[in-house]
């Protein structure tokens, strides 16, 4: 795999990391300095921004209070430091809200939603034997839904992490996603974004600073002694072989391939489940690696996480919050239970936006790249909704 990775054969160094903390958030600066001290990141590689201490910020606040100071710092110091990775600390907003819509647009949205409801009522009254009429109505419902989405600008909702990966890019559309030029699946394709304008981004965050410190400490200790335990992979269906597959089946097949890659590495024992039911509570002791799906915003307490463990759950809303009490989303719960690194979306990303399991875990067990580099080349889209939580080194 490594020869396929131009510009990534030299593992990330502490001097290449820029840490971003929030002056407005209590403890954000302190936890940033704790991380930098532990990892020997130069003291001048810290940008202190002043933005809202909430999980969601506006697009204007992101641009003026986060992106501009970071870009300014990188450009001002590019002659003496080479930044490849940004680390967003506890206290930096997780999500960027879509822009507010004008009054006229709101009225149009109301009208379109009423029209959609009428179309759906008509659909319910038409029998299955009237296939053409049903198909035409479904197409019209989809067209109306698309128009509603355009007016509400919901396709501009993004994770701050994925947006700031393109902080060096001068101009790109905020609607939908931008293909990641480092993603191995896009190798040899001509894309709109240049590699030199893409930064790695990781987040050291969680429900509280105690958990963030534990992530940092566990990562460093595990790096020295090696990760031990069991790799758990939870597919939904048996391996389909070499058939042409839909998106869901393609990712399920990739979980099978990830299990195979880890098994071939001989680094960890592997447990692969290919039944539709998830691992049951308490059935996964000594969990070192994990990938599975699908339990939407409902963490299943199956795992006893080893220090330094890494894993993610493929579902639509598993990083919508890291702070909200009583939330059962997978990223938050896994961090609370002891995992060191995880990945998830802040809103519906569609399945093909997740890191491809066979790439992410295959590169991870190869051991030549850091966590941030494994993530960079295995997830397809930027300016979108995914978040990597963990020590990028």
N, C-alpha and C positions, 0 to 999 in steps of 0.2 A: 504493500500500500504506500510506503513512504516515497517511492520514486514518483508517485502520482501527485505529490504535494510540493510543487515549486514554491519557494519562499517560506516554507514552513519546516524545513529540516533542522533549524536551530531552535531549540526549546526556548520558550519565553523566559526572559530574565527579569528580576525585580526592577532594574533600572528602566525597563521599557513599560512600566505600569504607571498610570496616572490615577490617583485616588481622588474621588469626588465626594465631599461631605457637605452637610447642610447646617449652616450656622443657626437656622431657626429651630432645628430639632434638638432637644436635649440629648446629650450623650453621643450625637453623631460624630462630632470632631474627636472626642475622646476615643471612641471605638476605631476611628480611622487611624489615629496615631498609634493605638495598640497594635493594629494589623501591620502598619508600616514598620514599627519597631521589630516585631516578630519576624518579618520577611526581609528586613534590611532594605526597604525601599527608601531612596533618598528623601530627606525632609522636604525638599523643594518640589517633589512630585505630588503635591497636594493642592487641589483647588477647592476653596471654600465658597460655596454658592449660598444665596439667600433666597429660598423659595418656600412655598407653603409646606407646613408640616402635616400633610395629609397624604393618603395613598393615591389620590388623583389630583392632577393639576391641569390647568387650561393649556391649550396650544400656545397662546401668547406668552404665558408664564414660562413654559418650557423653552421657547425660542429665546426670550430675553434674559431669563434668570438662570438657565442651566446651559443651554447649547452655546450661547454667545460667549460666556466666560470661559468655557472649556475650549472652544475653538480659538479664542484669543490667546489663551495660555499656550496651546500647542504651536500656533503660528509664531508667537513671540520667541519661543525657546527652541525652535526646530533646529537651529544651528548647533546647539549643545546637547540636546536630548532627543532620542528617537522613541516616540510613544507608539506602542503597538496594541495596548490593552487599557481599557478603562474599567475601574472597579467602583461601582456605585455602593455607597455605604448606607447602613441603617439610617433612616430619616429622609432619604431621597425618594420623591414620589415614585410609585410603581407604574402608574398609568397616565396617559394623556387623553383627555376627553375630546370628543369631536367638537368642531366649532358650533356655536349657537346659531340657530337658523332664524331668518327674518320673519316678521309677522305674516307677510304674504305667503311665504313658503309654508308656514305652519298651517294656514288656512287650506292651502293646496293639499297638504298631507292629510288633514281631516277629511277632505272630500275624497281623496284616493282611498283612504281606509274604509269609508262608507261604501265606496264602489266595490272594494274587495269583499266586504261582508255580504253585499248583494250577490256578487258572483258566486261566493261559497254557498249561499242559500240556494241559488239556482242549481248548483252542482249536486246538492243533496237530493233535489227533486227529480233529477234526470236518471233514468235507469241505465244499467250497465250495457244494455243492448244498443244504446245510442252513442256508440263509441266516438264518432267524429265530433259530435256536439260536446261531449265530455272533454275530449282532447283539446278542442278549441277554447273551452272555458278555462281549463287548467293553464294553457299558454297565456291567456289574458290575466289570470291571477298572478302568474310569475312575472309578467310584464309590469303589472301594477306594483307588486312587491319591490321590483328592481327600482322603479321610479321613486317609491317611498324611501328606499335606502339612499338613493342619490340626494334627495332633498334633505333628509335628516343627517346626511354626511356620516352615517354610522360606519362606513368603510374607512373613515379617517381615525377611528379609535385605535390606539396602539399602546404597546408597552413603551415606557420611556427608554428602556434598555435597547430595544430593537431600533428605535428612532435614532438614538444617539450614536449607534454604530456607524451612521452616515453623517456625523457632524462635520466631516471634512468635504462632503459633497455639496457643491454650490446650489444646484437646483434639481429637484426631482418631484414628481407628483406625490401628494400625500394620500390620495385615494388608493385603496387596496395595497398590495405589497410590491416590493422590488426584488427580483431574483438575486440571490447571493452569488457573486462571482467566485467565491471560494468553495461553494458546494460541489462535491465531487460528481454529483449527478448532472451538473451543467458543464462538465469539463469539455473544452474545445468549442463551446457555444459563444457567440458574440453577444454580450449583455450590455445594458445601458450604464451600469455602474462599474467603474474601474476598481481593480483590487487595491490600488494604493490609496483609495478613498474610504476603505472599509477598516474599521477598528474592531478588535475583539472586545466584548463587553461581558462582565460578570458582576454579580451583585452579592454583597455580604449583608444579609438582611434576615429578618425573622420576627417572630412575635415579641421578642425582647432582646436586650443586649447580652444577657447571659447566654442565650442560645447562639448568638453571633460569635461570642468569644469561644464557645465550645466548638463551633465549626472550624474556627481558625486553629485552635489548639489540636483538635483531632486530626485535621488535615496535615499539619506539620509532623505530628508523631507518627501517623500512618505512613507518610512519605519516607520516613527514616527506617521503619521496621517492616514495611510491606503490608498490603491488605490481605487479611485472611478471612475465611468464612465461606459461605455458599452463594452462588449466583442463582437467582430465581427468575424464571421467565414464564409469564402467564398468557399464552395464546388462547384464542377462543375456539379455534377449529384445528383439525389435523392438518399436517403439512400437505398442501395441494399439489406438490410436485412442480412441474415446469409449465403449467397452464398460464394463459394470459389472464391477468387478474384485475379486478376492480380496485379502487383506492383502499377500501377497508381490508379486502383479502390480501392486497399487496403488503400492507403494513403488518398484517397477521403473519404472513410468510416471512417478513423481515425479522419478526420476533423469533421464529424458528431458526433463521440463519444466524441471528445474534447468539442464540444458545449454542449453536454449532461452532461458531468462531471462538467463544469462550472455552468451550470444551476442548477444542483442538489446541488451545494455548497451554493447557495443562496447569494453569495458574490456580484455578478454583474448581471445586466440584460444582456440577450444574444440575438443577432441578427444572425440568420443562413440563408444564401442565398444558394440555391442548384440549381441555374440556371447556364448555361455555361458562361454567361456574368459576368464580374467583377463588384464590386461595382462602381457606377459611381462617377465622381468628385463631391465632396461636400456633399455626402450622408451619411457620417459616423461621426457625431459630437461626442465629448466627448469619443474618442476611448481610451480604457484602455488596452485591449488585442486584438490581431489580428492574424489570420492564414488563408492563402488562396493561390490560384494559378490560372491561369498561364499566366503571362504577362512577357515575357523574356526581362530583362534589360530595362524595360519600366514602371517605377513607375506611378501609377495612383493616382492622388491627391484627393483621396476620403475622407481622414481622417483629423480630427482636434485632434491631439494627446494630451492626458492629461499628466501632469507631472508624471513621473514614469512609463509610459506606456511600454508595452513589446509586441513584435510581430515579426513574420517572414513570408516571402513569399517563397513558394516552386517553385523555378525555377533554371535554370542551371548556372547562372553566376552573382548572385546578390551581391557578395562581391569581384568581380574581381578588384575593386578599391574603396578606400575611399577618394581619393584625386583628381583624374582627373577631371578637369573642363569639364562641359557640359555632363558628364556621368549621365545617368538616371537610374542606377542600384538601386534596392530597398533599400539595406542597407544604402548606402550613402544618398539617398534622404530622407529616414525615419529619419535618424539622423539629417539632415538639417531641417526637418520639426518639430522635437521635441520629437521623441521617446527616451526612456531611455535605452532600451536593444533590441538587434535584433540578428539574426543568418543568415548566408549565406555562400555559397561556393565560393572559389577563382577560380574554374574551374569546368567543368562538373563532378558532383559527383555521378550521377545516383540517382533516386528518393529515393531508399531505404537507402541512406546515411543520409537523413535528420532526425532530431529528430522526433520520432513518436508523432504527436500532442496530442493524448489522454493521453500519459504518461507525456509529458512536461507540458501541461496546467493543467492536473489533479493534479500533484504534486505541481505545483505552487499555485493553489487555496487551496490545503490542508493546506499550510502555515507552514509546519514543516521543510522544507529544503530551503536552500538559492538558488539563481539563478544558481550558478555554480553547485550545487549538482543536481538540477532538470535537467540541461543539461547533466551532466555526465551519469546519468542512463537512459536517453531517446535517446541518439544518438548511433548508432551501431558501428561506425568504427573510428579507430585512424590511425595516419600516413597517413592521407588522406586530405580532402579539405575543411572541415567545419570550421567556425569561430564563436565564441560567443563574441559579443561586449556588454559590460555592466559591472556594478559593481558586482563582484561575491558575495558580502555580501548581 
